[in-house]
Amino acid sequence: MTKPVVAILGRPNVGKSTLFNRIVGQRKAIVEDLPGTTRDRIYGEGVWQDREFSLIDTGGYELQPATDIRRRVKEQVALAIQEADVLLFVVDGQEGVVPADIETAELLRRSGKPVLLAVNKLDNPRKKTDALVFYELGIGDPVPMSAHHGQGTADLLDRMVELLPPSPPPTPGQEVMMKLAIVGRPNVGKSLLLNTLLGKERAIVSEVPGTTRDAIDTVLETVEGKVLLIDTAGIRRAGHIERGVEKYSVMRAMDAVDRCDIALLVTDVEEILPAQDTHIAGYIKKAAKSLIVVVNKWDLAPGVDRDELNAEILDRLKFFPPLPVLFVSALTGEGVDRILPAARQVYAERQKRVPTGLLNGIIKDAVASHPAPTVKGRKLKILYVTQAEVNPPTFVFFINDEKLRHFSYDRYLENKLRAAFGFMGTPLRFIFKARREE
């Protein structure tokens, strides 16, 4: 990262995610009034006094975690401490100093990083003196605040930017990265796939369904350029979504689809494309995002005919344009090296721009070979076509009358464009505008 990095740390349920959301200005981390809601590291961007910085929200730090999940959270917090330039230590002003705070403060001191102490949940000005007891931690002046109400956060940020290292000089232009969202049902191996792509543990991997609750962004540097990978929580059918944390997780996953260029739909070889997977694919198509199907756990399917399974998958997704299907094992690494090359090919299809003259020639030939059906004695006429955008490819059709259109003819025209120009794995957007004939 080129920007200074600030990590928010502290025990479970002291308000770290609320403070994170307050600083980044949006509900990016899930906030729920129960301990342990945030598990992975969640990244955001903040600006204060014209200083830009990256912010990391972490899971609640426990010195002696009792479960495997909590042990992995502890490992993720340790990684966040390594990445950060400044450590923002959040404690609960209503509870006062507890032994876990003392031990955590000692851990942060040993890191050698600047530490800023935020005493949260002091929304009453008369209670600000309660922050004085936290001098006991020996890590500097405590800043009384209330992340929920926003009180004291300006003072906290003023102190924080003073601790930030100098920002590097800005580079001309902004690099455009291909954005991949890893989506699918819970427990199909999405986080393990992410870690295999990265070559290190970036997200928590567990056999417990629903481990990843937030969307997690990771920049992967390759010889061909940078790629933004977004790991997401598993998406269940609407009727099976629990209230609270899981509901927010599904919202984050849908948001990840909206932010990506290409969705990697991970499905399990032991249950290929059930109804929920096709539902996810439908949402991806509606959002006009490209799609690659990744069949994971291929190591558990010896003897399965790949060509037959590929044909079966494409038949189940026949509502989607032709797309790549990859067979991989995130556990062994088999086939994972084909994911990024396939994504780059599909990304190139999203960026494809058709010259206007060639485009109108293809549409003119299509209409000549198969004219639109008449409606009450009138026939649809396509006067002119132009490509307005890429990513996704968007075409504007100027026609004589919107009422003469039919979805079946739209599909016919799309098939003609695909036959001529490809657009593998990528939905096309058609915009129709009525215009008088000249």
C-alpha positions in Angstrom: 0.0 0.0 0.0 1.2 3.5 -0.8 -0.9 5.3 1.7 -0.2 5.2 5.5 -2.0 2.4 7.2 -4.0 2.6 10.5 -5.1 -0.6 12.2 -8.0 -0.5 14.7 -7.4 -3.0 17.5 -9.0 -4.0 20.8 -11.0 -6.6 22.6 -14.3 -7.9 21.2 -17.3 -5.6 21.4 -15.6 -2.3 22.3 -16.9 -0.5 19.2 -14.0 -1.0 16.7 -16.3 -1.5 13.7 -18.5 1.4 14.6 -15.4 3.6 14.7 -14.3 2.2 11.4 -17.6 3.0 9.8 -17.6 6.5 11.3 -14.1 7.2 9.8 -14.7 5.7 6.3 -18.1 7.3 6.1 -20.1 4.2 5.2 -21.3 1.0 6.7 -18.5 -1.2 5.3 -17.8 -3.3 8.4 -20.7 -5.1 9.9 -21.8 -3.6 13.2 -23.8 -5.9 15.6 -24.2 -5.8 19.3 -22.5 -9.1 20.0 -18.9 -10.1 20.5 -16.8 -11.4 17.6 -18.8 -10.1 14.7 -15.7 -8.9 12.7 -13.4 -11.8 12.0 -11.2 -10.9 9.0 -9.3 -7.8 8.4 -11.6 -5.2 6.6 -10.0 -2.4 4.6 -11.3 1.1 4.0 -10.0 4.5 2.9 -10.2 7.7 5.1 -9.3 11.4 4.6 -8.7 13.9 7.4 -7.0 17.3 7.1 -6.2 16.5 3.5 -4.3 13.4 4.6 -5.3 10.1 2.9 -4.8 6.8 4.7 -5.9 3.2 4.6 -7.8 1.9 7.6 -8.0 -1.8 8.8 -10.8 -3.0 11.0 -9.8 -6.2 12.9 -11.6 -8.9 14.8 -11.7 -8.7 18.6 -8.2 -9.6 20.0 -8.2 -12.3 22.6 -4.9 -13.3 24.2 -6.1 -16.9 24.9 -8.7 -17.7 22.3 -10.9 -20.7 23.1 -11.9 -21.8 19.6 -10.2 -22.4 16.3 -12.0 -19.5 14.7 -10.8 -17.2 17.5 -7.3 -18.4 17.2 -7.4 -17.6 13.5 -8.8 -14.1 14.3 -5.8 -13.6 16.6 -3.5 -14.5 13.7 -5.2 -12.0 11.4 -4.9 -9.2 14.1 -1.1 -10.0 14.3 -0.9 -9.5 10.5 -2.7 -6.2 10.7 -0.2 -5.0 13.3 2.6 -5.9 10.9 1.0 -4.0 8.1 0.0 -0.8 10.0 2.0 2.4 10.5 -0.2 3.5 13.4 -2.1 1.3 15.9 -5.5 2.7 17.1 -6.2 0.9 20.3 -9.9 1.0 21.3 -11.0 0.3 24.9 -14.4 0.4 26.6 -14.7 3.5 28.8 -17.8 2.2 30.5 -16.0 -1.0 31.7 -12.8 0.7 32.7 -9.4 -1.0 32.6 -9.6 -4.8 32.5 -6.7 -7.3 32.5 -7.0 -8.0 28.8 -6.5 -4.3 28.0 -3.3 -4.3 30.1 -1.9 -7.3 28.2 -2.9 -6.0 24.8 -1.3 -2.6 25.6 1.9 -4.5 26.4 1.7 -6.3 23.1 1.2 -3.1 21.1 4.2 -1.4 23.0 6.4 -4.3 21.9 5.5 -3.7 18.3 7.4 -0.5 18.2 4.6 1.2 16.3 2.9 4.5 17.3 -0.1 3.7 19.5 -3.1 6.0 19.9 -5.5 5.2 22.7 -9.3 5.7 22.1 -11.6 5.4 25.1 -14.9 4.6 23.5 -18.6 4.7 24.7 -18.1 8.0 26.7 -21.1 9.8 25.1 -21.8 11.9 28.2 -19.4 14.9 28.6 -19.5 14.4 32.4 -18.1 10.9 32.0 -15.0 12.1 30.1 -13.0 12.0 33.3 -13.5 8.2 33.3 -10.9 8.1 30.5 -8.2 9.2 33.0 -8.0 5.7 34.5 -6.6 4.5 31.2 -3.3 6.3 31.9 -2.6 3.1 33.7 -1.9 1.4 30.4 1.2 3.5 29.9 0.7 4.2 26.2 0.1 7.9 26.1 -2.9 10.3 26.6 -6.3 8.6 26.3 -8.8 10.3 24.0 -12.4 10.1 25.3 -14.9 9.6 22.6 -18.2 8.0 21.4 -18.0 6.3 18.0 -21.7 5.7 17.9 -22.6 9.4 18.5 -19.5 10.8 16.8 -18.4 12.8 19.9 -14.6 13.2 20.2 -13.8 11.6 16.8 -12.5 14.8 15.4 -10.0 15.1 18.3 -9.0 11.5 17.8 -8.4 12.0 14.0 -6.4 15.2 14.7 -4.1 13.2 17.0 -4.0 10.3 14.5 -2.8 12.3 11.5 0.0 13.7 13.6 1.3 10.1 14.0 1.1 9.2 10.3 4.3 8.9 8.3 4.7 11.3 5.3 2.6 10.3 2.3 4.5 9.4 -0.8 4.3 12.0 -3.7 1.3 11.3 -5.9 1.8 9.5 -9.1 0.3 10.9 -12.4 -2.8 9.0 -13.5 -4.6 6.3 -11.7 -4.0 2.7 -12.4 -7.0 0.8 -13.6 -7.2 -2.7 -12.1 -9.3 -5.7 -13.1 -11.7 -6.4 -10.2 -12.6 -10.0 -9.5 -15.3 -10.9 -6.9 -15.2 -14.5 -5.5 -18.8 -15.4 -4.9 -20.9 -18.5 -4.1 -22.7 -20.5 -1.5 -21.2 -20.9 2.0 -18.4 -23.5 2.5 -17.5 -24.1 -1.1 -13.9 -23.0 -0.6 -14.0 -19.4 -1.6 -11.5 -18.1 1.0 -9.2 -21.1 0.5 -9.2 -20.3 -3.3 -8.3 -16.7 -2.5 -5.4 -17.8 -0.3 -4.2 -20.2 -3.0 -4.3 -17.4 -5.6 -2.3 -15.1 -3.2 0.1 -17.8 -2.1 -0.4 -16.9 1.6 -3.2 -16.8 4.1 -5.0 -13.5 3.6 -8.5 -14.5 4.7 -9.6 -16.9 7.4 -10.2 -20.4 6.1 -12.4 -22.8 8.1 -14.7 -25.7 7.6 -17.4 -23.8 9.4 -19.9 -22.3 6.9 -20.1 -18.6 6.8 -16.7 -17.8 8.2 -16.2 -14.8 5.9 -18.8 -12.3 6.8 -17.6 -9.1 5.1 -16.3 -8.5 1.6 -12.5 -8.4 1.7 -10.5 -6.5 -0.9 -6.9 -7.6 -1.7 -4.6 -6.2 -4.3 -2.6 -9.0 -6.1 0.4 -7.9 -8.0 1.3 -9.9 -11.1 3.6 -9.5 -14.1 0.6 -8.5 -16.2 -0.5 -5.9 -13.7 -2.5 -5.5 -10.5 -5.7 -7.4 -9.8 -8.2 -6.5 -7.1 -9.6 -9.7 -5.5 -12.8 -9.4 -3.4 -13.6 -12.4 -1.2 -17.2 -12.5 0.0 -19.5 -14.2 2.5 -21.5 -17.2 1.1 -24.8 -16.2 -0.4 -27.8 -18.3 0.6 -31.3 -18.4 -0.8 -33.4 -15.5 0.4 -35.7 -17.8 2.5 -32.6 -19.2 4.3 -30.9 -15.9 5.2 -30.8 -15.4 9.0 -31.6 -12.0 10.4 -28.7 -9.8 11.6 -25.1 -10.6 10.7 -25.8 -13.1 7.9 -28.3 -10.7 6.3 -25.6 -8.0 6.2 -23.1 -10.5 4.8 -25.4 -11.2 1.8 -25.7 -7.5 1.3 -21.9 -7.1 1.3 -21.7 -10.0 -1.2 -24.2 -8.4 -3.6 -22.3 -5.1 -3.2 -19.1 -7.0 -4.1 -20.8 -8.1 -7.4 -21.8 -4.5 -8.1 -18.2 -3.3 -7.6 -16.5 -6.0 -9.6 -15.8 -6.5 -13.3 -15.9 -10.3 -13.3 -17.5 -12.6 -10.8 -15.8 -16.0 -10.1 -18.8 -18.2 -9.2 -17.3 -21.0 -7.0 -19.4 -24.1 -6.9 -18.7 -27.5 -5.3 -18.0 -30.5 -7.4 -20.1 -32.6 -4.9 -23.1 -30.3 -5.6 -22.8 -28.7 -9.0 -24.8 -25.5 -9.6 -27.8 -26.0 -7.4 -30.7 -23.5 -7.6 -28.9 -21.0 -5.4 -25.9 -20.9 -7.7 -28.1 -20.2 -10.7 -29.8 -17.5 -8.6 -26.4 -15.9 -8.0 -25.6 -16.1 -11.7 -28.9 -14.4 -12.5 -28.0 -11.5 -10.2 -24.5 -11.3 -11.9 -26.2 -11.1 -15.3 -28.7 -8.5 -14.0 -25.7 -6.4 -12.8 -24.1 -6.8 -16.3 -21.0 -8.3 -14.8 -18.9 -11.0 -16.5 -18.9 -14.5 -15.2 -16.5 -17.4 -14.8 -17.7 -20.6 -13.2 -15.0 -22.2 -11.0 -15.8 -25.9 -10.1 -13.8 -26.4 -6.8 -12.7 -29.6 -5.1 -12.0 -31.3 -8.4 -9.6 -33.6 -6.5 -12.6 -35.2 -5.0 -14.1 -36.2 -8.5 -11.8 -38.8 -10.0 -13.2 -40.4 -13.2 -15.8 -37.6 -13.8 -16.0 -36.7 -17.5 -15.0 -33.1 -17.7 -16.5 -32.4 -21.1 -19.9 -33.8 -20.1 -19.9 -31.8 -16.8 -18.9 -28.7 -18.7 -21.8 -29.1 -21.1 -24.2 -29.7 -18.2 -23.1 -26.5 -16.5 -23.5 -24.4 -19.7 -27.0 -25.9 -20.1 -28.0 -24.9 -16.6 -26.7 -21.4 -17.3 -28.1 -21.1 -20.8 -29.7 -17.8 -19.8 -26.1 -16.4 -19.5 -23.8 -15.7 -22.5 -21.2 -18.4 -23.3 -18.7 -18.4 -20.5 -15.5 -20.2 -19.3 -15.8 -23.1 -16.9 -12.7 -24.0 -14.9 -12.1 -27.2 -12.8 -9.8 -26.5 -9.9 -8.8 -27.7 -6.5 -8.0 -24.8 -4.1 -6.6 -27.4 -1.7 -4.0 -28.9 -4.0 -3.6 -25.9 -6.3 -4.6 -27.9 -9.4 -6.0 -25.7 -12.1 -5.8 -22.5 -10.0 -3.1 -21.1 -12.3 -5.7 -21.0 -15.2 -8.1 -18.6 -13.3 -6.2 -15.3 -13.8 -5.4 -15.9 -17.5 -9.1 -16.8 -18.2 -10.2 -13.6 -16.2 -7.9 -11.5 -18.3 -9.4 -12.9 -21.5 -12.9 -12.1 -20.3 -11.8 -8.7 -19.1 -10.5 -8.0 -22.6 -13.9 -8.9 -24.0 -15.5 -6.4 -21.6 -13.2 -3.7 -23.0 -13.9 -4.5 -26.6 -15.1 -1.6 -28.7 -16.7 -2.2 -32.2 -16.1 0.5 -34.9 -19.4 2.2 -35.7 -19.3 1.5 -39.4 -18.6 -2.2 -38.8 -21.3 -2.4 -36.1 -24.0 -0.9 -38.4 -23.0 -3.2 -41.2 -23.6 -6.3 -39.0 -26.9 -5.0 -37.8 -28.0 -4.1 -41.3 -27.2 -7.6 -42.6 -29.0 -9.1 -39.6 -32.2 -7.1 -40.3 -32.0 -7.9 -44.0 -31.8 -11.7 -43.4 -34.5 -11.7 -40.7 -36.7 -8.6 -40.5 -38.5 -7.7 -37.3 -42.1 -9.0 -37.2 -44.8 -6.4 -37.9 -47.1 -5.1 -35.2 -50.5 -3.9 -36.3 -49.2 -3.4 -39.8 -46.0 -1.5 -38.7 -42.5 -2.8 -38.6 -39.6 -1.9 -36.3 -36.8 0.0 -38.2 -33.3 0.3 -36.8 -32.0 3.7 -38.0 -28.6 3.7 -36.5 -26.4 1.9 -33.9 -23.5 3.0 -31.9 -21.4 1.6 -29.0 -21.7 4.1 -26.1 -19.5 2.4 -23.5 -17.3 -0.6 -22.6 -17.2 -2.5 -19.3 -19.9 -3.6 -20.0 -20.2 -3.2 -23.7 -23.3 -0.9 -24.2 -25.0 -0.3 -27.5 -27.5 2.4 -28.3 -30.1 1.6 -31.0 -32.0 4.5 -32.6 -35.3 3.1 -33.8 -38.6 4.4 -35.2 -40.9 3.3 -32.4 -40.2 1.7 -29.0 -43.6 0.0 -29.0 -42.6 -2.1 -32.0 -39.8 -3.9 -30.1 -40.0 -7.5 -28.8 -37.5 -9.2 -26.5 -37.1 -12.1 -28.8 -35.8 -9.8 -31.6 -33.5 -8.1 -29.1 -32.0 -11.5 -28.3 -31.6 -12.2 -32.1 -29.6 -9.0 -32.5 -27.5 -9.9 -29.5 -26.7 -13.3 -30.9 -25.6 -11.7 -34.2 -23.3 -9.3 -32.4 -21.8 -12.2 -30.4 -21.3 -14.3 -33.5 -19.4 -11.4 -35.1 -17.4 -10.1 -32.1 -17.4 -12.7 -29.3 -17.9 -11.0 -25.9 -17.2 -14.2 -24.0 -18.8 -14.4 -20.6 -20.0 -10.8 -20.7 -23.6 -9.5 -20.8 -24.3 -6.8 -23.3 -26.5 -3.8 -22.5 -28.9 -2.5 -25.2 -30.4 0.9 -25.0 -33.2 1.8 -27.4 -34.1 5.4 -28.3 -37.0 6.4 -30.5 -36.1 8.9 -33.2 -38.0 10.3 -36.2 -36.9 8.9 -39.5 -35.0 11.4 -41.6 
